[in-house]
């Protein structure tokens, strides 16, 4: 990897795309970290790896690892119907695995329109229950028969959070804390529930010129509520790939992509809590990106296909100027290509 390429991808911030960017890449040639911009324009605080920010969809990786941890203990069978534990919710007989790899057939619709900035600004301090987050998705007819196609939906991971609670009798947040955060010492990684505040120091986030740093994480639920730092995400990714979070058998299930079409075109690319993409260099990059209003973050790695040991890993955070509708906006795409030689 060229440090010059990474610096160019991070850019000179703030600008019209982002107020702040920080990326850390670790590989055989060592660790390179580049940051640009201000974490808090009001105080002039620069970006840094200890800043708390909203990680959005990277929450899914923690949730999937927790479900697979329960599977390793024999409390959940990934191939059993979701209805075994959550009877009467789904209109089609989807399995636990199909929730995690987005092949459950759930409609990609919700009464909670988190992608709509106008709606979000009006409702960002409201509190939402998991039942509200999945109500429309489970009420509508399935988008396809379970296991025949793939479509990313937040509802699948909200249901996975409900599944964890049903199986363990504990809030899914408590299970993530006890199984992942405390053992790994991730003290700045937080499941805030409905608390809109971020602990200091944090990355401030705006959308269309409005400071949206504070908003109720319950709008995202188990599909995206978590807060973390670049330091903590790097530790989590390292431990996950080293088999410290879940055993090797369950870890391999995170890399298992079903051979079905993606509903929006092309082939499926999602495993259980990890997505894959083949970049122009020919490398397959595994990871997860998460964007919410004000913040964008991601984890990614190339791995040895035999051992799953990381060849190169990347963690990044961005304060974009607008939410947008892309899961991996151009700034993140450039960082990924710079990190992995694309």
C-alpha positions as CSV (number, residue, x, y, z in Angstrom):
1,X,0.0,0.0,0.0
2,X,1.2,3.5,-0.8
3,X,1.0,6.0,2.1
4,X,0.7,8.7,-0.6
5,X,-2.4,7.0,-2.0
6,X,-4.0,6.7,1.4
7,X,-3.2,10.4,2.1
8,X,-4.8,11.3,-1.2
9,X,-7.9,9.2,-0.4
10,X,-8.3,10.8,3.1
11,X,-8.0,14.2,1.4
12,X,-7.6,17.7,2.7
13,X,-10.7,18.3,4.9
14,X,-13.0,20.0,5.5
15,X,-14.5,20.3,2.1
16,X,-17.9,19.8,0.4
17,X,-17.7,16.0,0.9
18,X,-16.6,15.6,4.5
19,X,-15.7,17.7,7.6
20,X,-13.2,15.1,8.9
21,X,-11.7,11.7,7.8
22,X,-9.4,9.3,9.6
23,X,-8.1,5.9,8.2
24,X,-5.8,3.3,9.7
25,X,-4.3,0.5,7.6
26,X,-2.2,-2.4,9.0
27,X,-0.5,-5.0,6.9
28,X,2.9,-6.7,6.3
29,X,4.5,-3.3,5.7
30,X,3.3,-2.0,9.1
31,X,0.6,0.5,10.2
32,X,-0.2,3.7,8.4
33,X,-2.7,6.2,9.8
34,X,-3.9,9.4,8.1
35,X,-6.4,12.0,9.3
36,X,-7.6,15.3,8.1
37,X,-10.2,17.9,9.3
38,X,-11.7,18.8,12.6
39,X,-13.6,16.6,14.9
40,X,-15.3,19.7,16.4
41,X,-15.2,22.9,14.3
42,X,-16.4,24.9,17.3
43,X,-13.3,24.0,19.5
44,X,-10.8,23.2,16.7
45,X,-10.3,19.7,18.0
46,X,-8.4,17.6,15.4
47,X,-9.5,14.1,14.4
48,X,-8.0,11.2,16.4
49,X,-8.4,7.5,16.8
50,X,-9.9,7.9,20.3
51,X,-12.9,9.9,19.1
52,X,-16.3,8.3,19.7
53,X,-18.6,8.2,16.6
54,X,-21.7,6.4,15.4
55,X,-20.6,3.2,13.6
56,X,-24.1,2.5,12.1
57,X,-24.2,-0.8,10.2
58,X,-21.0,-2.1,11.7
59,X,-23.2,-2.9,14.6
60,X,-24.4,-5.8,12.5
61,X,-21.0,-7.4,12.7
62,X,-21.2,-7.4,16.5
63,X,-24.8,-8.7,16.4
64,X,-23.9,-11.6,14.0
65,X,-20.9,-12.5,16.1
66,X,-23.1,-12.7,19.2
67,X,-25.7,-14.9,17.5
68,X,-22.8,-17.2,16.3
69,X,-21.4,-17.2,19.8
70,X,-24.8,-18.6,21.0
71,X,-24.6,-21.1,18.2
72,X,-21.2,-22.2,19.4
73,X,-22.7,-22.9,22.8
74,X,-25.6,-24.9,21.3
75,X,-28.2,-22.4,22.2
76,X,-29.1,-21.5,18.6
77,X,-28.9,-23.6,15.5
78,X,-28.3,-21.3,12.5
79,X,-30.3,-23.5,10.3
80,X,-33.4,-23.7,12.5
81,X,-36.5,-21.5,11.7
82,X,-36.6,-18.1,13.3
83,X,-40.1,-19.1,14.4
84,X,-38.6,-21.6,16.8
85,X,-37.7,-18.7,19.0
86,X,-39.9,-15.9,17.7
87,X,-43.1,-17.5,16.7
88,X,-45.7,-15.7,14.6
89,X,-43.5,-12.8,13.5
90,X,-42.5,-13.8,9.9
91,X,-44.8,-14.6,7.1
92,X,-42.3,-17.0,5.5
93,X,-40.2,-19.8,7.1
94,X,-36.8,-18.1,7.2
95,X,-33.9,-19.5,9.2
96,X,-31.6,-17.7,11.7
97,X,-28.8,-17.9,9.1
98,X,-31.0,-16.2,6.5
99,X,-31.6,-13.3,8.9
100,X,-27.8,-12.9,9.2
101,X,-27.0,-13.2,5.5
102,X,-30.0,-11.1,4.3
103,X,-31.7,-14.0,2.4
104,X,-34.8,-14.1,4.7
105,X,-37.0,-12.4,2.1
106,X,-38.0,-9.5,4.3
107,X,-39.4,-6.5,2.5
108,X,-37.0,-3.6,2.5
109,X,-39.5,-1.1,3.8
110,X,-40.2,0.5,7.2
111,X,-42.4,3.1,8.8
112,X,-39.2,4.5,10.3
113,X,-37.7,6.4,7.3
114,X,-34.2,6.9,8.6
115,X,-32.8,7.5,5.1
116,X,-35.1,10.5,4.6
117,X,-33.3,13.5,6.0
118,X,-36.4,15.6,6.4
119,X,-38.2,12.9,8.2
120,X,-35.1,12.1,10.3
121,X,-34.8,15.8,11.4
122,X,-38.4,15.8,12.6
123,X,-38.1,12.6,14.5
124,X,-34.5,12.2,15.5
125,X,-35.2,12.5,19.3
126,X,-38.2,10.1,19.2
127,X,-37.8,6.7,20.9
128,X,-38.5,3.6,18.7
129,X,-39.1,0.1,19.8
130,X,-37.8,-2.9,17.9
131,X,-41.4,-3.8,17.1
132,X,-41.8,-0.4,15.5
133,X,-38.6,-0.9,13.5
134,X,-39.8,-4.2,11.9
135,X,-43.5,-3.7,11.8
136,X,-43.9,-2.9,8.1
137,X,-41.2,-5.3,7.0
138,X,-42.9,-8.3,8.7
139,X,-46.4,-7.1,7.7
140,X,-45.7,-6.9,4.0
141,X,-45.5,-10.0,1.8
142,X,-42.0,-11.4,1.5
143,X,-39.9,-9.8,-1.3
144,X,-38.8,-13.4,-2.3
145,X,-38.9,-16.9,-1.0
146,X,-36.3,-17.3,1.8
147,X,-33.0,-18.5,0.6
148,X,-33.6,-17.7,-3.1
149,X,-32.2,-14.2,-3.3
150,X,-30.4,-11.6,-1.1
151,X,-31.5,-8.1,-0.1
152,X,-30.0,-6.0,2.7
153,X,-32.6,-5.0,5.2
154,X,-32.2,-3.4,8.7
155,X,-35.2,-5.4,9.8
156,X,-33.3,-8.7,9.7
157,X,-30.8,-7.5,12.3
158,X,-33.4,-5.9,14.5
159,X,-35.0,-9.3,14.5
160,X,-31.6,-10.9,15.3
161,X,-31.4,-8.6,18.3
162,X,-34.8,-9.7,19.4
163,X,-33.7,-13.4,18.9
164,X,-30.7,-12.9,21.2
165,X,-33.0,-11.5,23.9
166,X,-35.5,-14.3,23.5
167,X,-32.8,-17.0,23.7
168,X,-30.8,-15.6,26.6
169,X,-33.4,-13.7,28.6
170,X,-31.1,-10.7,28.5
171,X,-31.1,-7.5,26.4
172,X,-29.0,-8.0,23.2
173,X,-26.8,-5.1,24.3
174,X,-26.0,-6.9,27.6
175,X,-25.0,-10.0,25.6
176,X,-22.7,-8.0,23.3
177,X,-21.1,-6.3,26.3
178,X,-20.5,-9.6,28.2
179,X,-19.4,-11.7,25.2
180,X,-17.3,-9.1,23.2
181,X,-16.8,-5.7,24.7
182,X,-15.6,-6.6,28.2
183,X,-13.4,-9.5,27.2
184,X,-11.7,-7.4,24.6
185,X,-11.4,-4.3,26.8
186,X,-13.4,-2.2,24.3
187,X,-14.2,0.6,26.9
188,X,-15.2,3.2,24.3
189,X,-17.6,1.0,22.4
190,X,-21.1,1.7,23.6
191,X,-24.6,0.4,23.1
192,X,-26.5,3.6,24.0
193,X,-30.1,2.4,23.7
194,X,-32.1,5.6,23.3
195,X,-29.6,8.0,24.8
196,X,-28.9,10.7,22.2
197,X,-25.6,12.0,23.7
198,X,-22.1,11.0,22.7
199,X,-19.3,10.9,25.4
200,X,-16.4,13.3,24.9
201,X,-14.2,13.4,23.0
202,X,-16.4,12.7,20.0
203,X,-16.7,13.4,16.3
204,X,-19.3,16.0,15.6
205,X,-21.6,15.2,12.6
206,X,-23.7,17.3,10.4
207,X,-26.2,16.7,7.6
208,X,-27.1,19.5,5.1
209,X,-25.5,22.0,7.5
210,X,-27.4,20.9,10.6
211,X,-25.6,19.4,13.6
212,X,-27.1,15.9,14.0
213,X,-24.5,14.5,16.4
214,X,-27.2,14.0,19.1
215,X,-30.1,11.8,18.0
216,X,-31.8,8.8,19.5
217,X,-29.9,5.6,18.5
218,X,-33.2,3.7,18.9
219,X,-34.0,4.8,15.4
220,X,-31.4,2.3,14.3
221,X,-31.8,-0.4,16.9
222,X,-29.7,-3.6,16.6
223,X,-29.0,-2.8,12.9
224,X,-27.0,0.3,13.7
225,X,-27.1,1.9,17.2
226,X,-23.5,1.4,18.4
227,X,-20.8,3.9,19.1
228,X,-17.1,3.2,19.0
229,X,-13.7,4.6,18.1
230,X,-11.1,3.7,15.5
231,X,-8.9,2.2,18.2
232,X,-11.7,0.0,19.5
233,X,-12.8,-1.1,16.0
234,X,-9.2,-2.0,15.1
235,X,-9.0,-4.2,18.3
236,X,-12.3,-5.8,17.5
237,X,-11.5,-6.6,13.9
238,X,-8.1,-8.0,14.9
239,X,-9.6,-10.2,17.6
240,X,-12.5,-11.4,15.4
241,X,-10.2,-12.6,12.7
242,X,-7.9,-14.2,15.3
243,X,-10.7,-16.4,16.6
244,X,-10.9,-14.6,19.9
245,X,-14.5,-13.6,19.6
246,X,-16.1,-16.8,18.2
247,X,-14.5,-20.2,17.4
248,X,-13.2,-21.0,13.9
249,X,-16.2,-23.0,12.8
250,X,-18.6,-20.1,13.6
251,X,-16.1,-17.6,12.2
252,X,-16.1,-19.3,8.8
253,X,-19.9,-18.9,8.7
254,X,-19.4,-15.1,8.6
255,X,-17.5,-15.6,5.3
256,X,-20.1,-17.9,3.8
257,X,-21.9,-16.0,1.0
258,X,-24.9,-17.8,-0.4
259,X,-24.9,-18.5,-4.2
260,X,-28.1,-16.6,-5.0
261,X,-28.7,-13.4,-7.0
262,X,-28.8,-10.0,-5.3
263,X,-32.3,-8.5,-5.7
264,X,-30.9,-5.3,-7.0
265,X,-28.7,-7.0,-9.6
266,X,-25.6,-9.1,-9.7
267,X,-24.7,-11.9,-7.3
268,X,-25.0,-12.1,-3.5
269,X,-22.1,-10.5,-1.6
270,X,-23.2,-10.6,2.1
271,X,-22.1,-13.2,4.6
272,X,-23.2,-13.3,8.2
273,X,-22.2,-9.9,9.4
274,X,-19.5,-9.4,6.8
275,X,-19.9,-8.2,3.2
276,X,-17.4,-9.0,0.4
277,X,-16.3,-7.1,-2.7
278,X,-13.7,-7.9,-5.3
279,X,-11.7,-4.8,-6.1
280,X,-9.9,-4.1,-9.4
281,X,-6.6,-5.5,-8.1
282,X,-8.4,-8.9,-7.8
283,X,-8.4,-9.0,-4.0
284,X,-11.5,-9.9,-2.1
285,X,-12.1,-7.4,0.7
286,X,-14.3,-8.4,3.6
287,X,-15.9,-6.0,6.0
288,X,-18.8,-3.8,6.9
289,X,-19.6,-0.1,6.3
290,X,-22.1,1.9,8.4
291,X,-23.5,5.2,7.5
292,X,-26.0,7.2,9.6
293,X,-26.8,10.9,9.6
294,X,-23.6,12.7,10.5
295,X,-21.2,9.7,10.7
296,X,-19.7,7.0,8.4
297,X,-17.4,4.2,9.6
298,X,-16.1,0.9,8.4
299,X,-14.0,-2.1,9.0
300,X,-12.4,-4.2,6.2
301,X,-9.7,-6.8,5.7
302,X,-8.2,-9.2,3.2
303,X,-7.6,-12.6,4.6
304,X,-5.8,-15.8,3.9
305,X,-8.6,-18.0,2.6
306,X,-7.3,-21.1,4.3
307,X,-6.6,-19.7,7.8
308,X,-8.7,-16.5,7.7
309,X,-5.7,-14.7,9.2
310,X,-5.7,-11.1,8.1
311,X,-3.3,-10.0,5.3
312,X,-4.2,-6.4,5.6
313,X,-6.9,-4.6,7.6
314,X,-8.5,-1.2,7.5
315,X,-10.6,0.9,10.0
316,X,-11.9,4.3,9.0
317,X,-14.3,7.1,10.2
318,X,-15.8,10.0,8.3
319,X,-17.9,13.0,9.1
320,X,-19.8,13.4,5.8
321,X,-21.5,16.6,4.9
322,X,-24.7,14.8,3.8
323,X,-26.2,11.4,4.6
324,X,-26.7,10.3,1.0
325,X,-28.2,7.0,0.1
326,X,-25.0,4.9,-0.7
327,X,-23.9,2.4,1.9
328,X,-20.3,2.9,0.8
329,X,-20.0,6.6,-0.4
330,X,-17.2,7.7,-2.7
331,X,-14.9,8.8,0.1
332,X,-15.0,5.3,1.6
333,X,-14.6,3.6,-1.8
334,X,-11.4,5.6,-2.3
335,X,-10.0,4.7,1.1
336,X,-10.7,1.0,0.5
337,X,-9.0,1.1,-2.9
338,X,-6.0,2.9,-1.5
339,X,-5.7,0.5,1.4
340,X,-6.0,-2.7,-0.6
341,X,-4.2,-1.7,-3.8
342,X,-7.2,-1.3,-6.1
